[in-house]
Amino acid sequence: MDDIDRTIVVLMRENARRSFQDIGHHVHLSAPAVKRRVDRLERDGVLLGYSAVVDPEAFGWHAEAFVDIYCEGSMPGTAIKRAVAREPGVVSAHTVAGEASALLHVRARDTKDLEAALERIRATDGVTRTVTEVVLSTLFQR
């Protein structure tokens, strides 16, 4: 991957619907040359896919939190994933270094909905406790 590929990825992260011609204008390549590079980036697993970026507020999610999960013993990441993946408000889950076993990013309609989600997560076998940090505002997001 060279600097042109990196620029293409940055431009596509800003707007994945940007045309190959527009990207080519920025990196001084033809649209077919950009397409070949994008195809290679997909084939090489650099570009994993494309998704819609949803405005959480417009979607009805008005509450957001980051939740540290503490588990009994050494609960493996796969077990934590199984436990939290079925919870619809969990946007992402990560194993982490430190005291907590995992970190969740959770969105909900409101604080009442967030509380219900947290209660379901706490009721999961192996979860001993959670520590929740409610987001007041997002400064920026990539």
N, C-alpha and C positions, 0 to 999 in steps of 0.2 A: 504494500500500500504506500503510495507516494503522496506528496503534498496536494496534487490535483484531486486524488481520491478523497483525501481528508476534507478538502474544500467542498467537494460534491456532497459528502455526508453531512457537513455543517449546513449547507443550503437545503438539503432534503429534510433535515431535522427542523429547520425553520418552517418549511412548507413542502410536504411530501408530494403535493399535487403540482408543484412547479414543473414546467415543461422542460424537456431535454434541451430545447433551443434556448430557453432562458438560462438554464444552468451553463450551457455551452458559452453563452455570452460572458458569463462571469469568469469562466476558466479558460477562455480562448480556445475552445474546441467546437467541432461541428456537433449537431444533435446526434447523428449516428455514432460518433466517437464517445459521446457521453453515455448513450444507451449501452454500448458495449461495456463501458466501465461499470455502469450500474448493474448490468447482468452479471459481471464477474464478481462484484461486491456481494450480490445476492448468493451466487453460487459458492463463494468462499465463506459465507456465513457472517459477513460483516453487517449487511442489511438483513435483519431477521424477518421483517414484515412491515406493514403499514397499518396505521390505525387512526380512527377518528379521535380528535381531541375534543372532549366534551366540557362545556362550562358547568361545573358542579352545581352552582346556584340555579342556573336555568334548568338543570336536570332534576332539581328538587332536593339536592343535598346541601343543607345549610349548616351542618355540624361536621367538624373534622377533628381527628385526634391522632396522636401517635401513642401507641400502647406498648409498654415493656411487659413481656410475659415471663414469668418465673415458673419453672417446671420442677417436678420431683426428680432427683437423681440426674441422670444424664439422658433425658428423653431425646431421642434422635430427631434431627431436622425433618425426616420423612413423617414421623408421627405428629410433629407440630403442624406440618403442612396439612396432613389429613384432618387434623382437628380444626383448623381455622379456614381452610379453603372453601368449606361449604357455607361459611358465613358471608352473605352477599355484600355487606358493607366493607369487608376487608379488601382494600385496593391492592396492597402488597404485603408480603411477609418476608422477613429476613432473619437468618441466624446472625448473632452478633458476639463479639468478644466483650467480656465484662461480666457483671453480675447477672444480668438478664439472660434468658435462654433465647429470646427472639424479640424482634421489634415489628409491630404491625402499624400500617397506615390504614386508618378506618374513616369512612365517610358515612353519614347518616342524614335522614330528613331533618332531624332536630335533636335536641339534647335528650329528650325522652326516648327516641329511637336509638340514640347512641348508648344510653344507659342499658336498654334492653339487649343490645348487641354485646356489650361488655359483660352482662350477667350470663349470657349464653356461653361466652368465651371462658369465663371464670368457672362455669359448671363442667367444663371439659375435663375428662379423666386425665390426671397427670399435671394439670395446671394448678399451682399452689396459690399464686396471687398475680395481680397485675398492677401496674403503675401507669396512670393515664395523664397525658398532657394534651389539653384541649387547645386547638389552634385558634388564635384570635384573629389573625390576618396573615395572608401569604405575601411576602415581600417580592418574591419572584419565583418562577418555576421554569425549568427548561424542558 
